[in-house]
Amino acid sequence: MTARAAYEEKIQAQFEEFTAEIEKLKEKAHAAKKQAEVDYADQIRDLETLRKDLEKQLETLRASGDEAWGEVQIGIDKATGELKRALDRALVKLKGL
């Protein structure tokens, strides 16, 4: 075998190893992407639930009289805080994916 043929064989073997490693990385990325989709879906579902709770609080505020809105405000402040904290946590968590 000539030096060139040996070198070509060596490079071909490395090429095939690289190809196999790249395929493994693609599989990991695909799996991570699916997990990210699941994580996004879970986070979004939780955020939507909190948003709907806040929406109900707003409807209650709109329907309440002037004398009762202070009590409603407490619920809205709580719902707003919960949604803000959940959104912040979701954004931090999802940035890491």
Order of alpha helices (4+ residues) and beta strands (2+ residues): alpha-alpha
